[in-house]
Amino acid sequence: MERSVPEYISRAVPVPTAARVPWYSSTFPTYFGIFLWVGFYLKIAEPTIAYTNLGITLLGLFVAGLLCFALYYWAPAMLGMLSGRPLYVVGTSTFGTSGGYLIPGLMMGFLQIGWVAVIGAVSADFIMKGMNLTSRTLYCALVVIWIYSLGWIAIKGIHHVARVAKFLNWVPLLMILIVFWANRDGVSHYHPAHDQPLTGFLNIFSIVIGYFATAGAAGADFGMNNRNRRDIFLGGSFGIIGGALIAGGLPLLSVAGYLGRGIGPMSYDYTAAIGSVGTLAPVMFFLFAIASMVPTCFSSFIASNSFSTMLPKVPRMVSTFIALTVSVLLAVTGIANNLVGFFSLVAASFGPICGAMAADYILAGRRWSGPRLGINWAGYIAWLVGFLVGIPEHIPGLPATLLKADNPSGLYSFIVGFIVYLVLAKASMRPPVVETENDEPHPLSV
């Protein structure tokens, strides 16, 4: 090698083709399970079916799922499959060997801190609802116990969690079906409170894309374990498009049915639809919380792995404890309760990452070019411009039309990241590629 690469790259051994697994035992259940987590559909109804009819909302779910598959997932997943390497390695072609420390390396860890906080807050709230209690002190205690204990389990026994996930991930699907069945008769009687179909349609984009953005980039981690392009296509299409439609559509129909039945206080929150089930409702709240153990562990593990890989001089337990403490603070202070706002921040952060990676994938002839020396400023500038486009609500002085909830800024951030990277790459702003050790290129990449 003419130039050496950082240790986090050189130590990443490609997954050999003989060790790859089919889509139905890897990518599909993983992505479908991501959408089945209750936080995805907990607050999805009010910004959507309150403004438009169910048909348009379901169409919006399908289109959003298709965009997540085609824009956010496909390029990272293909890069992972072709190279056999995880996201923090394949991302170095877009952001550089030095730049990869921050994007996507540490940034994935930072956002997982937020995810752990959000999941912990939702889980503690569901446990409280299952016990029919409202104590703030007990809620905070549950958050602390939940996040620290599951974070420790994630570090010490993630392989056990993976085994449990194969079964526990499907518990929410059973709960979703029960809630839908209990409220099915009211679906035909539901009418939206407002007649603004475009608003409801675009809000679906913002929610689904925001929720999915980090999982799309993580397609590299899932794709490196897949055998070929067919696995990438089938696992993604059934897991992402199917997951968005089923895990998003059935809860929307359930909330509409609950409101159409007129049996309780008017609420678009999915917890109201769960409560309408009757005596089974407390058990269901507990089961939804139990199923949240898996995403809590996985997000904690990803955060821990990110910080220990990118900051190897900091002991893993220390960096993980600090990360979990930040998650606890975000949860107990209520900051993590703004689900839709958090989703928009995720989309703004990872939308341009996925956009720049997609552009890099195309420029390299639909393969992984290899890590680029130092900082790839084409990737960093593309990310910065895309991020600013994705967070208009945090930039003072912008026109009010850009600050509306139905402005799909997360989608725009991907598009801007893609275009800016293409332009800067054509302007020769990318550093040279450096060779890596332990290369075992996938047959499709040669």
C-alpha positions in Angstrom: 0.0 0.0 0.0 1.2 3.5 -0.8 -0.7 5.0 2.1 -1.9 3.4 5.2 -5.5 3.5 6.4 -6.8 3.9 10.0 -7.0 0.8 12.1 -10.8 0.8 12.1 -10.7 0.3 8.4 -7.8 -2.1 8.1 -9.2 -4.4 10.8 -12.6 -4.7 9.1 -12.4 -8.1 7.4 -15.0 -8.6 4.6 -17.7 -11.1 5.2 -16.8 -14.0 2.9 -19.4 -15.0 0.3 -19.6 -18.5 1.8 -20.9 -17.0 5.1 -23.7 -15.0 3.5 -27.4 -15.8 4.3 -30.7 -15.4 2.4 -32.9 -12.4 2.6 -35.8 -14.1 4.4 -33.6 -14.9 7.4 -31.8 -11.6 7.6 -32.8 -8.4 5.8 -36.5 -9.0 5.6 -37.2 -9.8 9.3 -34.9 -7.0 10.5 -36.5 -4.3 8.5 -40.1 -5.5 9.1 -39.3 -5.7 12.8 -38.0 -2.1 12.7 -41.4 -0.9 11.4 -43.3 -3.0 13.9 -41.9 -1.0 16.8 -44.8 0.9 18.4 -43.0 4.2 18.3 -43.3 4.3 14.5 -47.1 4.4 14.5 -47.8 5.8 18.0 -48.3 9.3 16.8 -48.7 8.8 13.1 -52.5 9.3 12.8 -53.1 12.9 13.7 -50.8 14.5 11.1 -52.2 12.2 8.4 -55.8 10.9 8.7 -56.9 14.1 10.4 -56.3 15.8 7.1 -57.1 13.3 4.4 -59.0 10.1 3.8 -57.7 6.7 4.5 -57.1 5.8 0.8 -54.8 8.7 0.2 -53.0 8.1 3.5 -52.4 4.4 2.6 -51.1 5.5 -0.8 -48.8 7.9 0.9 -47.5 5.0 3.0 -46.8 3.0 -0.1 -45.0 5.8 -1.9 -43.0 6.7 1.2 -42.0 3.0 1.6 -41.0 2.9 -2.0 -38.8 6.0 -1.6 -37.2 4.6 1.5 -36.3 1.5 -0.4 -35.1 3.2 -3.6 -33.3 6.2 -2.2 -32.2 5.5 1.4 -31.6 1.7 1.4 -30.6 0.5 -2.0 -27.1 2.1 -2.4 -25.9 1.4 1.1 -27.2 -2.2 1.0 -25.5 -2.8 -2.4 -22.3 -1.3 -1.1 -22.4 -3.6 1.9 -23.1 -6.6 -0.2 -20.5 -5.9 -2.8 -17.7 -5.1 -0.3 -18.7 -7.3 2.6 -18.0 -4.4 4.9 -20.1 -2.4 7.4 -21.4 1.2 7.1 -18.5 2.9 8.9 -16.1 1.3 6.3 -18.0 1.7 3.1 -18.9 5.3 4.1 -15.2 6.2 3.8 -15.5 6.3 0.0 -18.0 9.1 0.4 -16.5 10.9 3.4 -12.8 9.8 3.6 -10.7 7.8 5.9 -10.4 10.6 8.4 -13.8 12.1 7.7 -15.4 8.7 8.3 -14.7 9.1 12.0 -17.4 11.6 12.3 -19.7 10.8 9.3 -21.1 8.2 9.4 -19.1 6.8 12.3 -19.7 8.9 15.4 -22.9 10.4 14.0 -24.6 7.0 13.9 -23.6 6.7 17.6 -25.0 10.1 18.4 -28.3 9.4 16.8 -28.6 6.1 18.6 -28.4 8.0 21.8 -31.6 9.7 20.7 -33.2 6.4 19.7 -32.4 4.8 23.0 -34.0 7.8 24.8 -37.1 7.7 22.6 -37.5 3.9 23.0 -37.0 4.2 26.7 -39.5 6.9 27.1 -42.2 5.1 25.1 -41.5 1.8 27.0 -41.7 3.4 30.4 -44.9 5.2 29.4 -46.5 1.9 28.2 -45.5 0.2 31.5 -47.2 3.0 33.4 -50.3 2.7 31.3 -50.4 -1.0 31.8 -50.3 -0.4 35.6 -52.8 2.5 35.2 -50.5 4.8 37.2 -49.4 8.4 36.5 -46.5 8.9 39.0 -43.7 11.0 37.6 -41.2 9.6 40.0 -42.0 6.1 39.1 -41.8 7.0 35.4 -38.3 8.4 35.8 -37.2 5.3 37.8 -38.5 3.0 35.1 -36.6 5.0 32.4 -33.4 4.8 34.4 -33.8 1.0 35.1 -34.8 0.3 31.5 -32.0 2.2 29.7 -29.1 1.2 32.0 -30.1 -2.5 32.4 -30.8 -3.1 28.7 -27.7 -1.2 27.7 -25.6 -3.5 29.9 -27.3 -6.5 28.4 -26.6 -5.2 24.9 -22.9 -5.0 25.6 -22.6 -8.3 27.4 -25.0 -10.5 25.5 -26.1 -9.1 22.2 -26.0 -12.6 20.7 -28.7 -13.7 23.1 -30.8 -10.7 22.2 -30.5 -11.6 18.6 -31.9 -15.0 19.3 -34.8 -13.6 21.3 -35.5 -11.0 18.6 -36.4 -13.7 16.1 -39.6 -14.3 18.1 -40.2 -11.2 20.1 -40.2 -8.9 17.0 -43.5 -10.5 15.9 -45.3 -9.8 19.2 -46.3 -6.3 18.1 -47.8 -7.7 14.8 -50.1 -9.8 16.9 -51.1 -6.8 19.0 -51.6 -4.7 15.9 -54.0 -7.3 14.5 -56.0 -7.5 17.7 -56.4 -3.7 18.0 -57.4 -3.5 14.3 -60.0 -6.3 14.8 -61.5 -4.6 17.8 -62.0 -1.4 15.9 -62.7 -2.6 12.4 -66.4 -1.7 12.5 -65.8 2.0 12.9 -63.4 2.3 9.9 -66.3 3.0 7.5 -67.7 5.7 9.7 -64.6 7.7 10.0 -64.3 11.1 8.3 -61.2 13.4 8.5 -61.5 16.5 10.6 -59.9 18.7 7.8 -60.1 18.6 4.1 -56.4 19.0 3.2 -55.4 15.9 1.4 -52.0 17.1 0.3 -51.0 17.9 3.9 -51.9 14.4 5.1 -50.1 12.9 2.1 -46.9 14.9 2.6 -46.9 14.4 6.3 -46.6 10.6 5.7 -43.4 11.3 3.8 -41.9 13.3 6.7 -42.8 10.7 9.3 -41.8 7.5 7.4 -38.6 8.9 5.9 -37.6 10.4 9.2 -38.2 7.2 11.0 -36.3 5.1 8.4 -33.3 7.3 7.5 -30.7 5.7 9.9 -32.0 2.2 9.1 -31.6 3.0 5.4 -27.9 3.8 5.9 -27.5 0.7 8.1 -28.5 -1.2 5.0 -24.8 -1.6 4.5 -24.6 -3.6 7.7 -27.4 -5.8 6.7 -26.4 -6.0 3.0 -22.9 -7.3 3.8 -24.5 -10.5 5.1 -26.6 -11.0 1.9 -25.6 -13.2 -1.0 -26.5 -11.2 -4.1 -28.6 -8.5 -5.6 -31.7 -10.6 -5.4 -31.4 -10.8 -1.6 -31.0 -7.1 -1.4 -34.1 -6.5 -3.6 -36.4 -9.0 -2.0 -35.3 -8.3 1.6 -35.7 -4.6 1.1 -38.9 -4.6 -0.8 -40.8 -7.0 1.5 -39.2 -5.6 4.7 -39.4 -1.9 3.9 -42.3 -1.4 1.6 -44.3 -4.2 3.1 -43.3 -3.2 6.6 -44.4 0.4 6.1 -47.7 -0.6 4.6 -48.7 -3.2 7.2 -47.1 -1.7 10.4 -48.2 1.8 9.4 -51.5 1.0 7.7 -53.2 -1.3 10.3 -52.6 1.2 13.2 -54.0 4.0 11.0 -57.1 2.0 10.3 -57.4 1.1 14.0 -57.3 4.7 15.1 -59.8 5.6 12.4 -62.0 2.8 13.5 -61.7 3.9 17.2 -62.8 7.4 16.2 -65.5 6.1 13.9 -67.0 4.1 16.8 -67.2 7.1 19.0 -66.8 5.1 22.2 -64.4 7.3 24.0 -62.6 10.6 24.1 -61.5 11.9 20.7 -57.8 11.0 20.4 -55.6 10.2 17.4 -53.0 8.6 19.7 -52.6 4.9 19.1 -52.8 4.3 22.9 -56.5 5.2 22.7 -57.1 2.5 20.2 -55.3 0.0 22.4 -57.3 1.1 25.4 -60.6 0.4 23.5 -59.8 -3.3 23.4 -61.1 -3.6 27.0 -59.8 -5.9 29.7 -56.9 -7.1 27.4 -55.5 -3.6 27.1 -53.2 -3.5 30.2 -51.6 -6.8 29.0 -51.1 -5.4 25.6 -49.4 -2.3 26.9 -47.0 -4.6 28.8 -46.4 -6.7 25.7 -45.7 -3.6 23.5 -43.1 -2.6 26.2 -41.6 -6.0 26.3 -41.2 -6.1 22.6 -39.4 -2.7 22.9 -36.6 -4.5 24.7 -35.1 -5.6 21.4 -34.8 -2.2 19.7 -33.4 -0.7 23.0 -30.7 -3.4 23.1 -29.8 -3.0 19.4 -29.7 0.8 19.5 -27.5 0.6 22.7 -25.2 -1.9 21.0 -24.9 0.2 17.8 -24.1 3.3 19.9 -21.5 1.4 22.0 -19.9 -0.2 19.0 -19.8 3.2 17.2 -18.0 5.0 20.0 -15.6 2.1 20.9 -14.6 1.7 17.2 -14.1 5.4 16.5 -12.7 6.3 19.9 -10.7 3.2 20.8 -8.6 5.0 23.5 -11.8 5.5 25.6 -12.8 2.3 27.4 -15.9 0.8 25.9 -17.8 0.8 29.3 -17.0 4.5 29.9 -18.2 5.7 26.5 -21.3 3.5 26.7 -22.2 4.7 30.2 -21.9 8.3 29.1 -24.0 7.6 26.1 -26.7 5.9 28.1 -26.7 8.7 30.7 -27.4 11.2 28.0 -30.3 9.0 26.8 -31.7 8.9 30.3 -31.6 12.7 30.6 -33.3 13.1 27.2 -36.1 10.7 28.3 -36.7 12.0 31.8 -36.8 15.6 30.8 -39.4 14.9 28.1 -37.3 15.9 25.2 -37.6 12.4 23.7 -41.4 12.6 23.7 -41.4 14.7 20.5 -41.4 11.7 18.1 -42.3 13.5 14.9 -39.7 16.2 15.7 -37.1 13.6 16.4 -37.9 11.8 13.1 -37.4 15.1 11.2 -34.0 15.6 12.8 -33.0 12.0 11.9 -34.0 12.6 8.3 -32.1 15.8 8.1 -29.0 14.1 9.5 -29.0 10.9 7.5 -30.8 12.0 4.4 -27.8 13.8 2.9 -25.5 10.9 4.0 -27.7 8.5 2.0 -27.9 10.9 -0.9 -24.1 11.4 -1.1 -23.5 7.6 -0.8 -26.0 7.0 -3.6 -24.2 9.5 -5.8 -20.8 8.0 -4.9 -22.2 4.5 -5.7 -23.3 5.6 -9.2 -20.1 7.5 -10.0 -18.0 4.4 -9.1 -19.9 2.3 -11.6 -22.4 0.8 -9.1 -19.7 -0.7 -6.9 -17.5 0.3 -3.9 -14.6 2.4 -5.0 -12.7 1.9 -1.7 -11.8 4.4 1.0 -10.6 7.9 0.0 -7.6 9.5 1.7 -8.2 12.0 4.5 -11.4 14.0 4.3 -13.6 13.8 1.2 -14.9 17.4 1.1 -17.4 16.6 -1.6 -19.2 14.4 0.9 -18.9 16.8 3.8 -20.1 19.8 1.9 -23.0 17.7 0.4 -23.9 16.6 4.0 -23.8 20.2 5.4 -25.9 21.7 2.6 -28.4 18.8 2.8 -28.6 19.0 6.6 -29.4 22.7 6.5 -32.2 22.1 3.9 -33.5 19.3 6.2 -34.0 21.5 9.3 -35.8 24.7 8.1 -37.7 25.0 11.4 -34.4 25.7 13.1 -33.2 28.4 10.7 -34.5 31.9 11.5 -35.9 34.2 8.9 -37.2 31.6 6.4 -40.6 32.0 4.7 -43.5 30.5 6.7 -44.3 28.0 3.9 -41.0 26.2 4.5 -41.8 25.8 8.2 -45.1 23.9 7.7 -45.3 20.4 9.0 -46.2 19.1 5.5 -42.9 20.3 4.0 -41.0 17.1 3.3 -37.6 18.6 4.1 -36.1 15.2 4.9 -36.7 14.1 1.3 -35.3 17.4 0.0 -32.1 16.8 2.2 -31.5 13.6 0.4 -32.0 15.1 -3.1 -29.7 18.1 -2.2 -27.0 15.8 -0.8 -27.1 13.7 -3.9 -26.9 16.6 -6.4 -24.2 18.5 -4.5 -22.0 15.4 -4.2 -22.3 14.8 -8.0 -21.4 18.4 -8.8 -18.4 18.5 -6.4 -17.2 15.1 -7.5 -17.3 16.2 -11.2 -15.3 19.3 -10.0 -12.5 16.9 -8.8 -13.0 17.7 -5.1 -12.6 14.0 -4.1 -9.2 12.8 -2.7 -7.6 9.7 -4.2 -8.7 6.1 -3.3 -6.3 4.2 -1.1 -6.0 0.4 -1.0 -7.1 -1.8 1.9 -5.8 -5.1 3.2 -7.9 -8.2 3.5 -9.8 -7.5 0.3 -12.1 -10.2 -0.9 -14.3 -8.6 -3.5 -17.7 -10.0 -4.1 -18.1 -11.7 -7.5 -20.6 -9.2 -8.7 -18.1 -6.3 -8.2 -15.5 -7.6 -10.6 
